[in-house]
Amino acid sequence: MLLLSLPTWFIHLFTVTEWVAAIGLFWRYGTLIKQQELQILRCA
């Protein structure tokens, strides 16, 4: 049995997806402008 309701699971999954996308964008942008600081920022 699920401990969270279905809408709560959707919000959780969308939020995790959003964070993963943001981390990827920071990594790609840091690579594009050749700044290691932005690539390290994704770990924070």
PDB file of N, CA, C and O in Angstrom:
ATOM      1  N   MET A   1       0.838  -1.190   0.000  1.00  0.00           N
ATOM      2  CA  MET A   1       0.000   0.000   0.000  1.00  0.00           C
ATOM      3  C   MET A   1       0.879   1.248   0.000  1.00  0.00           C
ATOM      4  O   MET A   1       1.905   1.295   0.679  1.00  0.00           O
ATOM      5  N   LEU A   2       0.473   2.249  -0.760  1.00  0.00           N
ATOM      6  CA  LEU A   2       1.233   3.488  -0.846  1.00  0.00           C
ATOM      7  C   LEU A   2       1.032   4.330   0.398  1.00  0.00           C
ATOM      8  O   LEU A   2      -0.086   4.489   0.886  1.00  0.00           O
ATOM      9  N   LEU A   3       2.141   4.869   0.906  1.00  0.00           N
ATOM     10  CA  LEU A   3       2.045   5.742   2.065  1.00  0.00           C
ATOM     11  C   LEU A   3       1.656   7.160   1.676  1.00  0.00           C
ATOM     12  O   LEU A   3       1.134   7.914   2.497  1.00  0.00           O
ATOM     13  N   LEU A   4       1.908   7.519   0.430  1.00  0.00           N
ATOM     14  CA  LEU A   4       1.555   8.844  -0.065  1.00  0.00           C
ATOM     15  C   LEU A   4       0.438   8.714  -1.088  1.00  0.00           C
ATOM     16  O   LEU A   4       0.313   7.689  -1.758  1.00  0.00           O
ATOM     17  N   SER A   5      -0.368   9.755  -1.203  1.00  0.00           N
ATOM     18  CA  SER A   5      -1.435   9.727  -2.201  1.00  0.00           C
ATOM     19  C   SER A   5      -0.840   9.885  -3.602  1.00  0.00           C
ATOM     20  O   SER A   5       0.298  10.330  -3.749  1.00  0.00           O
ATOM     21  N   LEU A   6      -1.588   9.530  -4.595  1.00  0.00           N
ATOM     22  CA  LEU A   6      -1.123   9.593  -5.975  1.00  0.00           C
ATOM     23  C   LEU A   6      -0.709  11.008  -6.399  1.00  0.00           C
ATOM     24  O   LEU A   6       0.346  11.155  -7.016  1.00  0.00           O
ATOM     25  N   PRO A   7      -1.488  12.054  -6.097  1.00  0.00           N
ATOM     26  CA  PRO A   7      -1.037  13.405  -6.462  1.00  0.00           C
ATOM     27  C   PRO A   7       0.285  13.792  -5.788  1.00  0.00           C
ATOM     28  O   PRO A   7       1.097  14.504  -6.378  1.00  0.00           O
ATOM     29  N   THR A   8       0.496  13.331  -4.565  1.00  0.00           N
ATOM     30  CA  THR A   8       1.747  13.624  -3.876  1.00  0.00           C
ATOM     31  C   THR A   8       2.919  12.945  -4.576  1.00  0.00           C
ATOM     32  O   THR A   8       4.000  13.524  -4.678  1.00  0.00           O
ATOM     33  N   TRP A   9       2.712  11.716  -5.059  1.00  0.00           N
ATOM     34  CA  TRP A   9       3.762  11.022  -5.808  1.00  0.00           C
ATOM     35  C   TRP A   9       4.077  11.764  -7.097  1.00  0.00           C
ATOM     36  O   TRP A   9       5.247  11.883  -7.460  1.00  0.00           O
ATOM     37  N   PHE A  10       3.065  12.265  -7.798  1.00  0.00           N
ATOM     38  CA  PHE A  10       3.302  13.014  -9.026  1.00  0.00           C
ATOM     39  C   PHE A  10       4.125  14.266  -8.749  1.00  0.00           C
ATOM     40  O   PHE A  10       5.069  14.566  -9.480  1.00  0.00           O
ATOM     41  N   ILE A  11       3.771  14.993  -7.703  1.00  0.00           N
ATOM     42  CA  ILE A  11       4.525  16.198  -7.344  1.00  0.00           C
ATOM     43  C   ILE A  11       5.967  15.834  -7.012  1.00  0.00           C
ATOM     44  O   ILE A  11       6.897  16.523  -7.433  1.00  0.00           O
ATOM     45  N   HIS A  12       6.152  14.767  -6.270  1.00  0.00           N
ATOM     46  CA  HIS A  12       7.503  14.327  -5.906  1.00  0.00           C
ATOM     47  C   HIS A  12       8.314  13.976  -7.159  1.00  0.00           C
ATOM     48  O   HIS A  12       9.459  14.410  -7.294  1.00  0.00           O
ATOM     49  N   LEU A  13       7.742  13.211  -8.057  1.00  0.00           N
ATOM     50  CA  LEU A  13       8.455  12.814  -9.273  1.00  0.00           C
ATOM     51  C   LEU A  13       8.779  14.006 -10.166  1.00  0.00           C
ATOM     52  O   LEU A  13       9.874  14.087 -10.723  1.00  0.00           O
ATOM     53  N   PHE A  14       7.836  14.926 -10.302  1.00  0.00           N
ATOM     54  CA  PHE A  14       8.093  16.116 -11.113  1.00  0.00           C
ATOM     55  C   PHE A  14       9.179  16.985 -10.486  1.00  0.00           C
ATOM     56  O   PHE A  14      10.002  17.554 -11.203  1.00  0.00           O
ATOM     57  N   THR A  15       9.192  17.094  -9.173  1.00  0.00           N
ATOM     58  CA  THR A  15      10.212  17.883  -8.494  1.00  0.00           C
ATOM     59  C   THR A  15      11.592  17.257  -8.661  1.00  0.00           C
ATOM     60  O   THR A  15      12.564  17.965  -8.925  1.00  0.00           O
ATOM     61  N   VAL A  16      11.687  15.956  -8.513  1.00  0.00           N
ATOM     62  CA  VAL A  16      12.968  15.272  -8.709  1.00  0.00           C
ATOM     63  C   VAL A  16      13.436  15.441 -10.154  1.00  0.00           C
ATOM     64  O   VAL A  16      14.618  15.680 -10.400  1.00  0.00           O
ATOM     65  N   THR A  17      12.524  15.319 -11.096  1.00  0.00           N
ATOM     66  CA  THR A  17      12.864  15.506 -12.506  1.00  0.00           C
ATOM     67  C   THR A  17      13.364  16.926 -12.759  1.00  0.00           C
ATOM     68  O   THR A  17      14.319  17.128 -13.508  1.00  0.00           O
ATOM     69  N   GLU A  18      12.719  17.902 -12.136  1.00  0.00           N
ATOM     70  CA  GLU A  18      13.127  19.293 -12.293  1.00  0.00           C
ATOM     71  C   GLU A  18      14.545  19.512 -11.748  1.00  0.00           C
ATOM     72  O   GLU A  18      15.352  20.199 -12.374  1.00  0.00           O
ATOM     73  N   TRP A  19      14.841  18.932 -10.593  1.00  0.00           N
ATOM     74  CA  TRP A  19      16.181  19.061 -10.008  1.00  0.00           C
ATOM     75  C   TRP A  19      17.230  18.412 -10.897  1.00  0.00           C
ATOM     76  O   TRP A  19      18.307  18.975 -11.097  1.00  0.00           O
ATOM     77  N   VAL A  20      16.931  17.241 -11.429  1.00  0.00           N
ATOM     78  CA  VAL A  20      17.884  16.550 -12.310  1.00  0.00           C
ATOM     79  C   VAL A  20      18.128  17.388 -13.565  1.00  0.00           C
ATOM     80  O   VAL A  20      19.265  17.495 -14.024  1.00  0.00           O
ATOM     81  N   ALA A  21      17.090  17.972 -14.114  1.00  0.00           N
ATOM     82  CA  ALA A  21      17.238  18.820 -15.299  1.00  0.00           C
ATOM     83  C   ALA A  21      18.082  20.053 -14.981  1.00  0.00           C
ATOM     84  O   ALA A  21      18.931  20.446 -15.782  1.00  0.00           O
ATOM     85  N   ALA A  22      17.855  20.663 -13.825  1.00  0.00           N
ATOM     86  CA  ALA A  22      18.631  21.848 -13.433  1.00  0.00           C
ATOM     87  C   ALA A  22      20.108  21.490 -13.256  1.00  0.00           C
ATOM     88  O   ALA A  22      20.981  22.253 -13.671  1.00  0.00           O
ATOM     89  N   ILE A  23      20.393  20.349 -12.651  1.00  0.00           N
ATOM     90  CA  ILE A  23      21.777  19.910 -12.470  1.00  0.00           C
ATOM     91  C   ILE A  23      22.435  19.709 -13.835  1.00  0.00           C
ATOM     92  O   ILE A  23      23.573  20.126 -14.051  1.00  0.00           O
ATOM     93  N   GLY A  24      21.721  19.075 -14.742  1.00  0.00           N
ATOM     94  CA  GLY A  24      22.256  18.867 -16.085  1.00  0.00           C
ATOM     95  C   GLY A  24      22.510  20.167 -16.818  1.00  0.00           C
ATOM     96  O   GLY A  24      23.512  20.298 -17.521  1.00  0.00           O
ATOM     97  N   LEU A  25      21.607  21.136 -16.662  1.00  0.00           N
ATOM     98  CA  LEU A  25      21.798  22.426 -17.327  1.00  0.00           C
ATOM     99  C   LEU A  25      22.996  23.175 -16.758  1.00  0.00           C
ATOM    100  O   LEU A  25      23.751  23.793 -17.509  1.00  0.00           O
ATOM    101  N   PHE A  26      23.181  23.127 -15.425  1.00  0.00           N
ATOM    102  CA  PHE A  26      24.356  23.749 -14.819  1.00  0.00           C
ATOM    103  C   PHE A  26      25.627  23.112 -15.359  1.00  0.00           C
ATOM    104  O   PHE A  26      26.587  23.815 -15.675  1.00  0.00           O
ATOM    105  N   TRP A  27      25.640  21.799 -15.465  1.00  0.00           N
ATOM    106  CA  TRP A  27      26.815  21.086 -15.962  1.00  0.00           C
ATOM    107  C   TRP A  27      27.121  21.473 -17.413  1.00  0.00           C
ATOM    108  O   TRP A  27      28.267  21.764 -17.756  1.00  0.00           O
ATOM    109  N   ARG A  28      26.100  21.474 -18.251  1.00  0.00           N
ATOM    110  CA  ARG A  28      26.310  21.794 -19.668  1.00  0.00           C
ATOM    111  C   ARG A  28      26.719  23.252 -19.858  1.00  0.00           C
ATOM    112  O   ARG A  28      27.590  23.551 -20.675  1.00  0.00           O
ATOM    113  N   TYR A  29      26.095  24.159 -19.107  1.00  0.00           N
ATOM    114  CA  TYR A  29      26.444  25.577 -19.229  1.00  0.00           C
ATOM    115  C   TYR A  29      27.867  25.824 -18.740  1.00  0.00           C
ATOM    116  O   TYR A  29      28.611  26.592 -19.350  1.00  0.00           O
ATOM    117  N   GLY A  30      28.247  25.174 -17.640  1.00  0.00           N
ATOM    118  CA  GLY A  30      29.613  25.291 -17.145  1.00  0.00           C
ATOM    119  C   GLY A  30      30.618  24.769 -18.145  1.00  0.00           C
ATOM    120  O   GLY A  30      31.694  25.346 -18.302  1.00  0.00           O
ATOM    121  N   THR A  31      30.286  23.688 -18.824  1.00  0.00           N
ATOM    122  CA  THR A  31      31.165  23.141 -19.855  1.00  0.00           C
ATOM    123  C   THR A  31      31.234  24.087 -21.052  1.00  0.00           C
ATOM    124  O   THR A  31      32.303  24.288 -21.629  1.00  0.00           O
ATOM    125  N   LEU A  32      30.105  24.659 -21.418  1.00  0.00           N
ATOM    126  CA  LEU A  32      30.044  25.541 -22.581  1.00  0.00           C
ATOM    127  C   LEU A  32      30.906  26.783 -22.387  1.00  0.00           C
ATOM    128  O   LEU A  32      31.634  27.183 -23.296  1.00  0.00           O
ATOM    129  N   ILE A  33      30.829  27.394 -21.211  1.00  0.00           N
ATOM    130  CA  ILE A  33      31.603  28.618 -20.968  1.00  0.00           C
ATOM    131  C   ILE A  33      32.929  28.319 -20.283  1.00  0.00           C
ATOM    132  O   ILE A  33      33.667  29.237 -19.926  1.00  0.00           O
ATOM    133  N   LYS A  34      33.236  27.024 -20.096  1.00  0.00           N
ATOM    134  CA  LYS A  34      34.499  26.561 -19.538  1.00  0.00           C
ATOM    135  C   LYS A  34      34.785  27.148 -18.155  1.00  0.00           C
ATOM    136  O   LYS A  34      35.864  27.679 -17.892  1.00  0.00           O
ATOM    137  N   GLN A  35      33.787  27.034 -17.285  1.00  0.00           N
ATOM    138  CA  GLN A  35      33.962  27.461 -15.897  1.00  0.00           C
ATOM    139  C   GLN A  35      33.657  26.288 -14.988  1.00  0.00           C
ATOM    140  O   GLN A  35      32.519  25.828 -14.904  1.00  0.00           O
ATOM    141  N   GLN A  36      34.690  25.811 -14.310  1.00  0.00           N
ATOM    142  CA  GLN A  36      34.548  24.671 -13.418  1.00  0.00           C
ATOM    143  C   GLN A  36      33.652  24.991 -12.224  1.00  0.00           C
ATOM    144  O   GLN A  36      33.052  24.088 -11.641  1.00  0.00           O
ATOM    145  N   GLU A  37      33.558  26.274 -11.855  1.00  0.00           N
ATOM    146  CA  GLU A  37      32.740  26.641 -10.689  1.00  0.00           C
ATOM    147  C   GLU A  37      31.287  26.249 -10.870  1.00  0.00           C
ATOM    148  O   GLU A  37      30.643  25.798  -9.922  1.00  0.00           O
ATOM    149  N   LEU A  38      30.765  26.415 -12.069  1.00  0.00           N
ATOM    150  CA  LEU A  38      29.373  26.041 -12.319  1.00  0.00           C
ATOM    151  C   LEU A  38      29.193  24.535 -12.306  1.00  0.00           C
ATOM    152  O   LEU A  38      28.142  24.041 -11.895  1.00  0.00           O
ATOM    153  N   GLN A  39      30.198  23.799 -12.747  1.00  0.00           N
ATOM    154  CA  GLN A  39      30.106  22.346 -12.705  1.00  0.00           C
ATOM    155  C   GLN A  39      30.148  21.851 -11.273  1.00  0.00           C
ATOM    156  O   GLN A  39      29.480  20.873 -10.936  1.00  0.00           O
ATOM    157  N   ILE A  40      30.921  22.507 -10.428  1.00  0.00           N
ATOM    158  CA  ILE A  40      31.008  22.137  -9.018  1.00  0.00           C
ATOM    159  C   ILE A  40      29.711  22.530  -8.295  1.00  0.00           C
ATOM    160  O   ILE A  40      29.284  21.853  -7.360  1.00  0.00           O
ATOM    161  N   LEU A  41      29.096  23.629  -8.740  1.00  0.00           N
ATOM    162  CA  LEU A  41      27.865  24.106  -8.109  1.00  0.00           C
ATOM    163  C   LEU A  41      26.756  23.076  -8.168  1.00  0.00           C
ATOM    164  O   LEU A  41      25.886  23.068  -7.297  1.00  0.00           O
ATOM    165  N   ARG A  42      26.759  22.215  -9.157  1.00  0.00           N
ATOM    166  CA  ARG A  42      25.722  21.193  -9.271  1.00  0.00           C
ATOM    167  C   ARG A  42      25.754  20.212  -8.102  1.00  0.00           C
ATOM    168  O   ARG A  42      24.746  19.578  -7.791  1.00  0.00           O
ATOM    169  N   CYS A  43      26.910  20.090  -7.457  1.00  0.00           N
ATOM    170  CA  CYS A  43      27.044  19.165  -6.327  1.00  0.00           C
ATOM    171  C   CYS A  43      26.494  19.747  -5.041  1.00  0.00           C
ATOM    172  O   CYS A  43      26.258  19.016  -4.079  1.00  0.00           O
ATOM    173  N   ALA A  44      26.287  21.058  -5.015  1.00  0.00           N
ATOM    174  CA  ALA A  44      25.843  21.713  -3.781  1.00  0.00           C
ATOM    175  C   ALA A  44      24.391  21.436  -3.490  1.00  0.00           C
ATOM    176  O   ALA A  44      23.860  21.914  -2.488  1.00  0.00           O
TER     177      ALA A  44
END
